[in-house]
Amino acid sequence: MISSSSSNLAVQESNMVFYVHETGRGANATAHSVGGVEGKSANLSAFGTLIVVDNPVREGPDPSSKLLGRLQGIEASSDIRFINYHMLSSIIFEDGSSLQIHGTIRTRLAKRELSIVGGDGRFKYARGYVV
């Protein structure tokens, strides 16, 4: 759900469905570890690991569905006890508009929510959440 408003505009609510496609390994990986705890082997879930992502955002779950934009940002493995990632990212749509996303990906939860903390273009002043 996304809502946006300004002093000149009425609040507008939008519900959108799209799919982020992430590939963690291989030649076409869209998520790369760029730092971690010294002395540990490369492990995307190890505490202290920093990951940079550039994932396609598509209209459907099929990897060949229409490209809508890209989710770009960083994730940091930030929990010693569980596999959790603190995420700062932007969904940059093909028309140049974007949504700014911030929060913790709690992998042990069946339903995960992150906050939409802003946007620009057609999503100026956006607030809401993603699941």
Number of C-alpha atoms within 10 A of each C-alpha: 14 21 19 19 15 10 6 6 8 10 12 11 14 12 9 9 10 14 17 19 18 17 15 15 10 7 7 9 13 18 20 17 18 12 14 20 13 9 6 9 9 14 12 22 19 20 19 18 21 21 20 19 20 21 21 23 25 20 18 16 13 10 15 9 12 14 17 18 21 20 23 20 19 20 24 24 22 20 16 10 7 14 16 20 24 17 20 18 19 21 23 20 17 12 10 11 16 22 24 21 23 20 18 19 21 17 12 10 8 6 9 14 15 18 17 22 16 20 21 14 13 13 19 16 17 26 20 19 17 15 10
